[in-house]
Amino acid sequence: MKVAVLQSNYLPWRGYFDLIHDVDVFVFYDDVQYTVNDWRNRNRVKTANGVVWITIPIGNQNDRRICDVEIRDRGWARKHWMTIEQSYRRAPHFETVGPFLREIYAREWPSLSELNQTTIKAIAKEMLGITTEFRDSREFALQSSKSDRLLLLLKQLGVDEYVSGPAAKAYVDADAYARAGIKVTWKDYGPYPEYPQLHGPFVPDVSIVDVLMCCGDDAGHYIWGSRDVPEVV
């Protein structure tokens, strides 16, 4: 069984969903330290005026877990939706993707984790057709030290292969995982192919919203589908 474990992000880029697509089980790892100036509460969208950040205000308290971050400001959702609507209303698939996102922004979300996880699962299943099973790290008994915590989670799941982003090479001891019978595979995030995009020259590292609005049902081709194209010999 292949498993990936990652913190939830706000409307993450296509590489995040590529990782989800790669595995049998994807575990949200939100009972860990919230990181500042990261992707947990913000992302980038492409507008007629260039690439802009859309950020959920969550206060200045940084000493808390991701799952404990509350969303108290209620004005951000309207602003984010207005930015997306103005930027993508002429996109080929706005009539399909727009109502889906409008409904997300119409709801009140008590926590950042609940918003991120719900949105990611909905996009993966409903928009991209991904069949991966989703779990939450809070389901497991993880009382070990920080360095052993992830390995304990994988052992409880009965994992054969752990798929991780390359940034984790700095702290994941692949030899220790191998001794536990778990193969570590480092995810290669591309390069991903370009797709027909609005507003000038192509920008690759923006929110998944962009490829969904521009490509609709063909979005998967520009994430993982390009790897399935047979080589010409």
C-alpha positions in Angstrom: 0.0 0.0 0.0 1.3 3.4 -1.0 0.7 6.3 1.4 1.5 10.0 1.4 1.3 12.2 4.5 1.1 16.0 4.2 -0.3 19.1 5.9 -3.4 20.5 4.3 -3.0 23.6 2.1 -5.3 26.2 0.9 -6.4 25.5 -2.8 -3.0 23.9 -3.4 -1.1 23.7 -6.8 -1.4 20.8 -9.2 1.6 19.0 -7.7 -0.3 18.5 -4.4 -3.0 16.6 -6.3 -0.4 14.7 -8.3 0.9 13.3 -5.0 -2.6 12.4 -3.9 -3.2 10.6 -7.3 0.0 8.6 -6.8 -1.0 6.9 -3.6 -3.7 4.5 -2.2 -4.1 6.5 1.0 -3.5 10.2 1.7 -3.2 11.3 5.3 -3.7 14.9 6.3 -1.0 15.7 8.9 -2.7 18.7 10.6 -1.9 17.9 14.2 1.5 19.4 13.9 3.0 22.9 14.2 1.4 25.6 12.1 4.1 27.2 9.8 4.1 30.9 9.1 4.3 32.3 5.5 3.6 28.9 4.1 0.8 27.4 1.9 -1.6 26.5 4.8 -3.7 29.7 4.5 -2.7 31.2 1.2 -2.1 30.6 -2.5 -1.6 32.4 -5.8 -4.1 32.9 -8.6 -3.5 34.5 -12.0 -5.4 37.7 -12.7 -5.5 40.3 -15.5 -3.0 42.3 -13.3 -0.6 39.5 -12.8 -0.3 36.8 -10.2 -1.7 37.8 -6.8 -1.9 36.1 -3.4 -5.2 35.3 -1.8 -4.7 34.9 2.0 -7.0 33.8 4.7 -6.5 36.0 7.8 -5.9 33.7 10.8 -4.2 36.1 13.4 -0.7 36.4 14.7 -0.6 33.5 17.1 1.9 31.1 15.6 2.4 28.6 18.5 -0.4 26.3 17.6 -1.2 23.2 15.6 -2.7 23.5 12.1 -5.9 21.8 13.3 -6.2 24.4 16.1 -6.2 27.5 13.8 -9.6 29.1 13.9 -11.0 31.3 11.2 -12.7 34.3 12.9 -12.7 36.8 10.1 -15.7 36.4 7.8 -14.9 39.0 5.2 -12.1 37.1 3.5 -14.3 34.6 1.6 -16.2 37.3 -0.3 -12.9 39.0 -1.3 -11.4 35.7 -2.5 -14.5 34.8 -4.5 -14.5 38.3 -6.1 -10.9 37.9 -7.1 -11.5 34.4 -8.6 -14.7 35.4 -10.4 -13.2 38.5 -11.9 -10.1 36.6 -13.0 -11.7 33.5 -14.5 -15.2 34.5 -15.6 -14.0 34.3 -19.2 -12.3 30.9 -18.6 -13.7 28.0 -20.7 -14.9 26.1 -17.7 -16.1 28.9 -15.4 -19.7 27.7 -15.6 -18.8 24.4 -14.2 -16.0 25.2 -11.7 -17.4 28.6 -10.6 -20.6 27.3 -8.8 -18.5 24.7 -7.0 -16.2 27.3 -5.6 -19.0 29.8 -4.9 -20.6 27.2 -2.7 -17.3 26.7 -0.8 -17.0 30.4 -0.2 -20.7 30.7 0.9 -20.1 28.4 3.9 -18.8 29.5 7.3 -15.7 27.5 8.2 -14.7 27.3 11.9 -11.2 26.1 11.3 -8.5 26.3 8.6 -8.0 22.6 8.7 -11.7 21.9 8.1 -11.8 24.3 5.2 -8.6 23.0 3.6 -9.4 19.3 4.0 -13.0 19.5 2.8 -12.0 21.6 -0.2 -9.1 19.3 -1.2 -11.2 16.2 -0.9 -14.0 17.7 -3.0 -11.6 18.9 -5.7 -9.9 15.6 -5.8 -13.0 13.5 -6.0 -15.5 15.7 -7.8 -13.3 17.7 -10.1 -10.4 15.4 -10.8 -11.9 11.9 -10.4 -9.2 10.8 -8.0 -10.2 7.6 -6.0 -7.5 7.8 -3.3 -8.7 7.2 0.3 -8.3 10.2 2.7 -7.5 9.8 6.4 -6.6 12.3 9.2 -3.5 11.8 11.5 -5.8 12.6 14.5 -7.4 9.2 14.0 -4.2 7.5 15.2 -2.4 7.1 18.5 0.8 9.1 18.0 2.5 9.7 21.3 6.1 9.2 20.2 8.7 11.9 19.8 8.6 14.2 16.8 11.3 12.3 14.9 9.5 9.0 15.3 5.9 10.3 15.0 5.6 9.9 11.2 7.1 6.5 11.2 4.7 5.3 13.9 1.8 6.6 11.8 3.0 4.6 8.8 3.5 1.5 10.9 -0.1 1.8 12.2 -1.4 2.0 8.6 0.6 -1.0 7.5 2.4 0.9 4.8 4.6 -0.8 2.2 5.7 2.4 0.4 5.8 6.0 1.7 5.7 8.7 -1.1 7.1 12.0 0.0 8.0 15.4 -1.5 11.8 16.0 -2.0 11.9 18.6 0.7 11.5 15.8 3.3 15.0 14.5 2.5 16.3 16.9 5.1 14.6 15.2 8.0 13.3 11.7 6.9 15.8 8.9 7.7 15.1 6.5 4.7 17.3 3.8 6.3 15.2 3.8 9.4 12.1 3.4 7.3 13.7 0.6 5.3 14.5 -1.3 8.5 10.8 -1.0 9.4 9.9 -2.6 6.0 8.8 0.7 4.4 10.2 1.9 1.1 10.6 5.6 0.7 9.9 7.1 -2.7 10.8 10.7 -3.4 8.1 12.5 -5.5 9.2 14.1 -8.7 7.0 17.2 -9.3 7.3 17.6 -13.0 8.1 19.5 -15.0 4.4 19.7 -15.8 3.2 20.6 -19.3 1.8 24.0 -20.1 -1.9 24.4 -20.8 -4.0 27.1 -22.4 -4.0 29.8 -19.7 -5.5 33.3 -19.4 -3.8 36.6 -18.9 -0.5 36.6 -20.7 2.6 34.4 -20.5 2.2 31.0 -18.8 2.8 30.8 -15.0 3.2 27.2 -13.7 3.0 27.4 -9.9 -0.4 28.8 -9.2 -3.5 27.3 -7.4 -5.3 24.3 -8.8 -8.2 26.7 -9.5 -6.3 27.9 -12.6 -6.0 24.5 -14.4 -9.5 23.6 -13.4 -10.9 26.8 -14.9 -8.9 26.6 -18.0 -9.0 22.8 -18.7 -12.1 21.4 -17.0 -12.3 17.6 -17.4 -8.9 17.6 -19.1 -7.1 19.0 -16.0 -5.7 15.6 -15.1 -3.9 15.4 -18.4 -1.9 18.4 -17.4 -1.1 16.9 -13.9 -0.4 13.2 -14.1 -1.8 12.3 -17.6 1.2 13.5 -19.5 3.3 10.8 -17.9 1.0 8.2 -19.4 1.6 9.2 -23.0 3.6 6.4 -24.7 7.1 7.3 -26.0 7.5 7.5 -29.8 10.2 5.1 -30.9 
